[in-house]
Amino acid sequence: MKKKSTLDFNSVFGLLLAFVAVIGGQLLEGGNAGSLLQTAAFLIVVGGTIGAVLLQSPIKIFIRGVKMASWVFFPPIHSPQIVIKQIINWAYIVRKDGLLALENYVPTVKEPLMKKGLQLLADGNTADKLREAMEIDIIANENQQRQSARIWEAAGGYAPTIGILGAVLGLIQVMENLTDPSLLGSGIAVAFVATIYGVGFANLVCLPIANKLKSIISEQLVIQEILVDGLAAIANGENPRFIESRLQGYCV
């Protein structure tokens, strides 16, 4: 059901292009790239954003969301055609030898949802019962994944505001040291760079990751729908050629 993940060069190129564009623009304006490196601003924005997301999310959801971020560069590649081919193979086996023949194939399946569906089919469950049992798992898994993906969406909402908070803190430092010109530069730098970090972190990292994860989750859902529809069709005793023709409609 799933092929080995490969590096998504589109994501790598997009991220690099975004940062090169920002830094390159800074250099073209006559600025210094080093002026964008402010440890205090980074700690305020990134630390504050992570803290806010942790406050709103259960730790399991947060950890799962962080792990899912790897999908942006190494997405779990699913092939509808592989799933359809497997389903049609089972349909011909059932047509020739009956449902009980599928018992021999259950141990060879590694993907949990596919294994559960095949076992339900081999046990002689009706199409409605099979669909009901599998859709419970699909809905539960989808909800968990979407909740995890939303931590990045939440981070994208908090980061700009925390960047403004960092800017205010920097300006407070400026106001406290008006009599000491040597300290004014660092305070102003933190103020402006914190805003850049907040807006950049949200729009160049967090929100794109959130949207990419939601797209991948939707792709997985289509694969799962193909699986459920195909196994239900086998349970109904439909012709393998008709099943294949219908399932190919998901790939248009």
C-alpha positions as CSV (number, residue, x, y, z in Angstrom):
1,M,0.0,0.0,0.0
2,K,2.9,2.4,0.7
3,K,6.2,2.8,-1.1
4,K,9.4,4.0,0.4
5,S,9.5,7.7,1.1
6,T,11.9,9.8,-1.0
7,L,13.1,13.4,-0.5
8,D,10.6,16.0,-1.7
9,F,12.8,18.3,-3.7
10,N,9.9,20.7,-4.2
11,S,9.7,21.4,-0.5
12,V,13.5,21.8,-0.1
13,F,13.7,24.2,-3.1
14,G,10.7,26.2,-1.8
15,L,12.2,26.6,1.7
16,L,15.6,27.6,0.3
17,L,14.1,30.0,-2.2
18,A,12.1,31.7,0.5
19,F,15.1,32.3,2.8
20,V,17.4,33.3,-0.1
21,A,14.8,35.8,-1.3
22,V,14.6,37.4,2.2
23,I,18.3,37.5,2.8
24,G,19.0,38.5,-0.8
25,G,16.6,41.3,-0.6
26,Q,18.3,42.5,2.6
27,L,21.7,42.5,0.8
28,L,20.3,44.3,-2.3
29,E,19.0,47.0,0.0
30,G,22.6,47.5,1.2
31,G,22.0,45.8,4.5
32,N,24.1,43.2,6.3
33,A,22.9,39.6,6.5
34,G,24.5,39.4,10.0
35,S,22.1,42.1,11.3
36,L,19.3,39.5,10.9
37,L,20.9,37.2,13.5
38,Q,19.7,38.2,16.9
39,T,19.7,35.6,19.6
40,A,17.4,37.5,21.9
41,A,14.8,38.0,19.2
42,F,15.0,34.3,18.2
43,L,14.5,33.1,21.8
44,I,11.5,35.4,22.3
45,V,9.8,34.4,19.1
46,V,10.6,30.7,18.9
47,G,10.4,30.0,22.6
48,G,7.3,32.0,23.1
49,T,5.6,30.3,20.1
50,I,6.5,26.8,21.3
51,G,5.2,27.7,24.8
52,A,1.9,29.0,23.5
53,V,1.4,25.9,21.4
54,L,2.3,23.6,24.3
55,L,-0.3,25.4,26.4
56,Q,-3.1,24.8,24.0
57,S,-2.2,21.2,22.9
58,P,-1.9,17.9,24.8
59,I,1.7,16.7,24.8
60,K,0.9,13.6,22.7
61,I,-0.6,15.8,20.0
62,F,2.3,18.2,20.1
63,I,4.9,15.4,19.8
64,R,3.0,13.7,17.0
65,G,2.8,17.1,15.2
66,V,6.5,17.7,15.5
67,K,7.2,14.2,14.1
68,M,4.8,14.7,11.3
69,A,6.8,17.7,10.1
70,S,9.3,15.2,8.5
71,W,6.5,14.5,6.0
72,V,7.2,17.8,4.4
73,F,10.6,16.6,3.1
74,F,10.0,12.8,3.2
75,P,6.2,12.4,2.6
76,P,4.7,8.9,3.0
77,I,4.2,8.1,-0.7
78,H,1.1,6.1,-1.3
79,S,0.2,4.6,-4.7
80,P,-3.5,4.2,-5.6
81,Q,-2.6,1.9,-8.4
82,I,-0.8,-0.5,-6.1
83,V,-3.8,-0.6,-3.8
84,I,-6.2,-1.1,-6.7
85,K,-4.0,-3.9,-8.2
86,Q,-4.0,-5.7,-4.8
87,I,-7.7,-5.4,-4.4
88,I,-8.4,-6.8,-7.9
89,N,-6.0,-9.7,-7.2
90,W,-8.0,-10.5,-4.1
91,A,-11.3,-10.2,-6.0
92,Y,-10.1,-12.8,-8.5
93,I,-9.0,-15.1,-5.7
94,V,-12.4,-14.8,-4.0
95,R,-14.2,-15.4,-7.3
96,K,-12.2,-18.6,-7.9
97,D,-11.7,-20.0,-4.3
98,G,-14.2,-18.2,-2.1
99,L,-13.7,-15.7,0.8
100,L,-12.0,-18.3,3.1
101,A,-9.0,-18.4,0.6
102,L,-8.1,-14.9,1.8
103,E,-7.1,-16.2,5.2
104,N,-3.8,-17.3,3.8
105,Y,-3.0,-13.7,2.7
106,V,-3.9,-11.9,5.9
107,P,-0.5,-12.6,7.6
108,T,1.4,-11.2,4.6
109,V,-0.2,-7.7,4.9
110,K,1.7,-5.2,7.0
111,E,-0.5,-2.1,6.7
112,P,-2.9,-2.1,9.7
113,L,-6.1,-0.9,8.0
114,M,-5.6,-3.1,5.0
115,K,-4.9,-6.1,7.2
116,K,-8.0,-5.4,9.3
117,G,-10.2,-5.0,6.2
118,L,-8.9,-8.2,4.6
119,Q,-9.5,-10.1,7.9
120,L,-13.0,-8.8,8.1
121,L,-13.6,-9.8,4.5
122,A,-12.2,-13.3,5.0
123,D,-14.4,-13.7,8.1
124,G,-17.5,-13.3,5.8
125,N,-18.7,-9.9,7.1
126,T,-21.2,-8.1,4.9
127,A,-20.1,-5.0,3.0
128,D,-22.0,-2.7,5.4
129,K,-20.4,-4.2,8.5
130,L,-17.0,-4.1,6.9
131,R,-17.4,-0.5,5.8
132,E,-18.7,0.5,9.2
133,A,-15.7,-1.1,11.1
134,M,-13.1,0.3,8.8
135,E,-14.5,3.8,8.7
136,I,-14.3,4.0,12.5
137,D,-10.6,3.5,12.3
138,I,-10.3,5.9,9.4
139,I,-12.1,8.7,11.1
140,A,-10.2,8.2,14.4
141,N,-6.8,8.2,12.6
142,E,-7.8,11.3,10.4
143,N,-8.8,13.2,13.5
144,Q,-5.6,12.5,15.3
145,Q,-3.5,13.5,12.3
146,R,-5.4,16.7,11.7
147,Q,-5.2,17.7,15.3
148,S,-1.4,17.1,15.1
149,A,-1.1,19.2,11.9
150,R,-3.0,22.0,13.5
151,I,-0.2,22.7,16.0
152,W,1.7,24.2,13.0
153,E,-1.3,26.2,12.1
154,A,-1.5,27.5,15.7
155,A,2.2,28.3,15.7
156,G,1.6,30.3,12.5
157,G,-1.0,32.3,14.3
158,Y,1.0,33.0,17.5
159,A,4.4,33.8,16.0
160,P,3.6,37.2,14.5
161,T,2.0,38.4,17.7
162,I,4.9,37.2,19.8
163,G,7.2,38.9,17.3
164,I,5.4,42.2,18.1
165,L,5.8,41.4,21.8
166,G,9.6,41.0,21.1
167,A,9.5,44.4,19.3
168,V,7.9,46.1,22.3
169,L,10.4,44.5,24.7
170,G,13.2,45.9,22.5
171,L,11.6,49.4,22.4
172,I,11.3,49.2,26.2
173,Q,15.1,48.6,26.4
174,V,15.6,51.6,24.1
175,M,13.5,53.9,26.2
176,E,15.3,52.8,29.4
177,N,18.7,53.6,27.9
178,L,18.1,56.9,26.1
179,T,21.0,58.4,28.0
180,D,23.4,55.7,26.8
181,P,23.6,55.8,23.0
182,S,25.8,52.7,23.0
183,L,22.8,50.5,24.1
184,L,20.3,52.0,21.7
185,G,21.4,50.0,18.7
186,S,21.0,46.6,20.2
187,G,17.5,47.5,21.6
188,I,16.3,48.7,18.2
189,A,17.8,45.7,16.4
190,V,15.9,43.3,18.7
191,A,12.7,45.3,18.2
192,F,12.7,45.1,14.4
193,V,14.3,41.6,14.0
194,A,11.8,40.1,16.5
195,T,9.0,41.3,14.2
196,I,10.8,39.8,11.2
197,Y,11.3,36.5,13.0
198,G,7.7,36.4,14.0
199,V,6.2,37.1,10.6
200,G,8.9,35.0,8.8
201,F,8.6,32.0,11.1
202,A,4.8,32.0,10.6
203,N,4.6,32.5,6.9
204,L,7.8,30.8,5.7
205,V,7.7,27.8,8.0
206,C,4.7,27.1,10.2
207,L,1.8,27.8,7.8
208,P,3.4,26.1,4.8
209,I,4.1,23.0,6.9
210,A,0.5,23.0,8.2
211,N,-0.9,23.2,4.7
212,K,1.4,20.5,3.3
213,L,0.5,18.1,6.1
214,K,-3.2,18.7,5.5
215,S,-2.7,17.9,1.8
216,I,-0.8,14.7,2.6
217,I,-3.6,13.6,5.1
218,S,-6.2,14.2,2.3
219,E,-4.2,12.1,-0.1
220,Q,-4.0,9.3,2.5
221,L,-7.8,9.5,3.0
222,V,-8.3,8.9,-0.7
223,I,-6.2,5.8,-0.5
224,Q,-8.2,4.5,2.4
225,E,-11.5,5.2,0.6
226,I,-10.2,3.1,-2.3
227,L,-9.4,0.3,0.1
228,V,-12.8,0.4,1.8
229,D,-14.8,0.7,-1.4
230,G,-12.8,-2.1,-3.1
231,L,-13.2,-4.6,-0.2
232,A,-16.9,-3.8,0.2
233,A,-17.4,-4.4,-3.5
234,I,-15.7,-7.8,-3.1
235,A,-17.9,-8.6,-0.2
236,N,-20.9,-7.8,-2.4
237,G,-19.7,-10.3,-5.0
238,E,-19.1,-7.7,-7.7
239,N,-17.2,-8.5,-10.9
240,P,-13.4,-7.8,-10.6
241,R,-13.4,-5.9,-13.9
242,F,-16.2,-3.7,-12.7
243,I,-14.5,-3.1,-9.4
244,E,-11.3,-2.1,-11.1
245,S,-13.2,0.3,-13.5
246,R,-14.9,2.0,-10.6
247,L,-11.8,2.3,-8.4
248,Q,-9.8,3.9,-11.3
249,G,-12.3,6.8,-11.0
250,Y,-10.4,7.8,-7.8
251,C,-7.2,8.3,-9.8
252,V,-8.6,10.8,-12.3
